[in-house]
Amino acid sequence: MLLEKLQESCLTVKELKEKLDNFEDDMFVVSNVSYGDRNGTQQAILVDEVDFAAVTDSSYSESGMKVIPTDDEDEDTVRVVSLNWGAVDPW
């Protein structure tokens, strides 16, 4: 189920590289996420790191997935490329 969801809705590294070809090399990279307020404010998350992580199912998350360290991988996780893994340290 998790792998199918990723295949259906997530870019691969190859697809991301192809899309990035349309942008100037010196442009800055941000990600965005809803702040959760009534106005639907989109927070800019500065991308300063690219690394391996893993995703697993999560009933708490709106996406149905959560990002975990690769040290915690098991047969139910999928390894992914993460932008800003560790930028917000919940531990």
Secondary structure, DSSP 8 states (H G I E B T S, - for coil): -HHHHHHHH---HHHHHHHHTTS-TT---EEEEE--STT--EEEEE---EEEEEEEE-SSSTTSEEEE-GGG--TT-EEEEEESTTSS---
